Amino acid sequence: AVAAVRALSQSALFPSNRRLLDPAEARNNGVGDGTSAVLVLGFESADHPVDAWMKRALELVADHGGVVDAGTAAGGQPRAGPAGQWRNAFIRMPYARDLSVSLGMIGDTFETAITWDRFEALYEGVRERTRAAISEICGHEASVSCRFTHIYPDGPAPYFSYSALGSATGDLADSLAKWRGIKQATGEIVVDLGGTVTHHHAVGRDHRGGYERQSSPLFRAALAAAKASLDPAGVMNPGVLIDPVGRVVGARGALV
């Protein structure tokens, strides 16, 4: 499935949607039974028919062992098939998370980006090490799943999700403490394995530690010097990425 998406990303077909769910992600969202990955693929244009683009994309998918959903391919209702099931599950995800918090559950997603040649090692390493970290912090095993959200010719942006029992008694403070531990661990894991500490949701205070490991001191000093010219008093978001010149702020996010 990853090879198929890589081929699509380097084909210059430019699909509007090419969201790949690994078997665990598909199962957890009611899109599959956990035996295979699911690719949600779509093309859009207000200018011309996209049938030829879709035909070629499906040929690429088939070249890598993919099987097309018969109902969708035959012009059926896309929202009734796997694509529609995923759409509904994705929209409902925040509501389900809010309800699960009151039951003592910890559910979160962390994002990264990596080049294609390093993805396999990242994927296996993140799942294995995240499961081990959750087991140590929460005292039980947890499922870790993955999906692609943004795809580029040089690599994907994998999103890893997990669910764990935080506090058996529903103690919110206890669950939050365990969430912080998992968050810190996953940030270190993705950076150790060569991924970025985040993708498009910015860096921010909670990811500053990983950002500092990924960027050189010279780059941060140059950025701080440029910022000092535009914001000499250091009033605009001090400490989010860098400290103001001559003033130590440090990271002050939810994790510290």
C-alpha positions in Angstrom: 0.0 0.0 0.0 2.8 2.4 0.8 4.5 1.6 -2.5 1.3 2.3 -4.3 0.9 5.7 -2.6 4.5 6.5 -3.4 3.9 5.7 -7.0 0.9 8.0 -7.0 2.8 10.8 -5.4 5.5 10.6 -8.0 3.2 10.2 -11.0 2.2 13.8 -11.5 -1.5 12.8 -11.4 -2.0 15.0 -8.3 -5.0 13.3 -6.7 -7.1 15.6 -4.5 -7.3 12.9 -1.8 -5.0 10.0 -1.2 -5.4 9.1 2.4 -3.9 5.8 3.4 -5.1 3.9 6.5 -3.0 1.0 7.8 -4.9 -2.1 8.8 -5.2 -1.1 12.5 -6.4 2.4 11.6 -9.0 0.9 9.2 -10.2 -1.5 11.8 -10.4 1.1 14.6 -12.6 3.3 12.4 -14.9 0.6 11.1 -13.5 0.8 7.6 -12.0 -2.7 7.4 -11.4 -5.8 9.4 -7.7 -5.2 10.1 -6.4 -7.6 7.4 -5.5 -4.9 4.9 -4.8 -1.3 4.4 -7.4 1.1 2.9 -6.7 3.9 0.4 -9.2 6.7 0.0 -8.5 8.1 -3.4 -10.2 11.0 -5.2 -9.8 13.5 -8.0 -11.6 16.8 -8.4 -11.8 19.5 -11.1 -14.2 22.3 -11.9 -12.6 22.5 -15.4 -12.6 19.0 -16.9 -13.6 15.4 -16.4 -11.1 13.4 -14.2 -12.0 9.9 -15.4 -8.6 9.5 -17.2 -6.7 10.5 -14.2 -8.6 8.1 -12.0 -8.2 5.3 -14.5 -4.4 5.7 -14.5 -4.3 6.0 -10.7 -6.2 2.8 -10.3 -3.8 1.1 -12.7 -0.9 2.1 -10.5 -2.7 0.8 -7.4 -3.5 -2.5 -9.1 0.2 -2.8 -10.0 0.9 -2.9 -6.3 -1.8 -5.5 -5.5 -4.6 -3.1 -4.7 -8.2 -4.1 -5.1 -10.8 -1.5 -6.0 -14.1 -1.2 -4.1 -16.5 -2.5 -6.7 -19.5 -0.3 -5.7 -17.4 2.9 -5.8 -15.7 2.0 -9.0 -19.0 1.3 -10.7 -20.3 4.8 -9.9 -22.2 3.9 -6.7 -22.6 6.1 -3.7 -19.0 6.9 -2.4 -20.3 7.7 1.0 -21.8 4.3 1.4 -18.5 2.4 0.9 -15.2 2.4 2.7 -14.6 6.1 1.8 -17.9 7.1 3.2 -17.3 5.1 6.4 -14.0 6.7 6.9 -15.4 10.2 6.3 -18.1 9.6 8.9 -15.7 8.2 11.4 -13.3 11.1 10.9 -16.0 13.7 11.5 -17.2 11.9 14.6 -13.7 11.4 16.0 -13.5 14.6 18.2 -16.9 13.8 19.7 -15.9 10.3 20.6 -12.7 11.5 22.2 -14.6 14.0 24.4 -16.8 11.2 25.6 -13.9 8.8 26.2 -12.1 11.3 28.4 -14.8 11.0 31.1 -14.2 7.2 31.1 -10.6 7.7 31.9 -9.4 7.0 28.3 -6.4 8.7 26.7 -6.7 9.1 23.0 -4.3 11.2 20.9 -2.6 11.5 17.5 0.9 12.7 16.9 2.2 13.7 13.4 5.5 13.6 11.7 7.1 13.6 8.2 9.8 11.5 6.7 11.3 10.6 3.3 10.1 7.5 1.5 13.4 5.6 1.9 13.2 6.0 5.7 9.5 5.4 6.2 9.5 1.7 6.8 12.0 1.9 9.7 10.1 4.8 11.2 6.7 3.0 10.9 7.9 -0.1 12.6 10.0 1.7 15.2 7.3 4.2 16.2 4.7 1.5 16.7 7.0 -0.8 18.7 8.5 2.0 20.9 5.2 3.8 21.4 3.5 0.5 22.6 6.4 0.0 25.0 6.2 3.5 26.3 2.4 3.3 26.9 2.9 -0.1 28.6 5.5 1.4 31.0 3.4 4.6 31.7 -0.1 3.1 31.9 0.7 -0.5 32.8 -1.0 -2.1 29.8 -0.7 -2.7 26.1 -2.2 -0.3 23.6 -2.9 -0.4 19.9 -1.0 2.1 17.7 -2.3 2.8 14.2 -1.1 5.0 11.4 -2.6 6.9 8.5 -1.2 9.2 5.7 -2.7 12.7 5.5 -0.4 14.7 3.3 1.7 13.0 0.6 4.7 14.5 -1.3 6.9 13.1 -4.0 9.8 12.9 -1.5 7.8 11.4 1.4 4.6 11.1 3.5 3.3 12.8 6.6 2.3 9.8 8.8 -0.1 10.4 11.7 0.1 7.8 14.5 -2.9 7.3 16.8 -3.3 5.4 20.1 -5.9 4.8 22.8 -5.0 3.9 26.3 -6.6 3.6 29.7 -5.3 6.5 31.8 -7.1 6.3 35.1 -9.3 3.4 36.1 -11.1 5.6 38.5 -11.6 8.5 36.1 -9.1 10.8 37.8 -8.5 13.5 35.2 -5.2 14.7 36.8 -3.8 11.2 36.7 -4.9 10.8 33.1 -3.3 14.1 32.2 -0.1 13.2 33.8 0.1 10.0 31.9 -0.8 11.8 28.7 2.1 14.2 29.2 4.4 11.2 29.7 3.2 9.6 26.4 3.5 12.9 24.6 7.0 13.5 25.6 8.0 9.9 24.8 6.4 10.0 21.3 8.1 13.3 20.5 11.5 11.8 21.4 10.7 8.6 19.4 9.9 10.2 16.1 12.9 12.5 16.3 15.2 9.6 17.2 14.0 7.7 14.2 14.6 10.6 11.8 11.1 12.1 11.5 10.1 15.6 12.1 8.7 16.5 15.5 5.5 17.7 13.8 4.1 18.3 10.4 1.7 21.2 9.5 0.3 22.0 13.0 3.4 24.2 13.7 6.0 23.6 16.4 4.8 25.5 19.4 5.9 25.2 23.0 5.1 21.5 23.4 7.3 20.6 20.4 10.2 23.0 21.1 12.5 20.3 22.5 12.2 18.3 19.3 12.6 21.4 17.2 15.9 22.3 18.9 17.2 18.8 18.2 16.3 19.1 14.5 17.6 22.7 13.9 21.1 24.0 14.2 22.1 26.6 16.9 23.3 28.8 14.1 19.9 28.8 12.4 18.1 29.6 15.6 20.6 32.4 16.4 20.0 33.9 12.9 16.2 33.6 13.4 16.4 35.3 16.9 18.5 38.1 15.4 16.0 38.7 12.6 13.2 38.7 15.1 15.0 41.1 17.4 14.9 43.7 14.5 11.2 43.4 14.1 10.2 42.7 17.8 13.0 44.3 19.9 11.0 44.0 23.1 10.3 40.3 22.5 6.5 40.6 23.1 5.4 38.4 20.2 5.1 34.8 21.4 8.4 34.7 23.4 9.7 31.2 23.9 7.4 29.4 21.3 10.3 28.6 19.0 13.2 30.6 20.4 13.9 32.9 23.3 14.2 36.7 22.6 17.8 37.9 22.3 19.3 38.4 25.8 16.2 37.0 27.6 15.7 33.4 28.7 12.1 32.3 28.6 12.2 28.6 27.9 9.5 26.2 26.9 6.3 26.7 29.0 3.8 24.5 27.3 1.5 21.8 28.6 4.4 19.4 29.0 6.5 21.5 31.4 
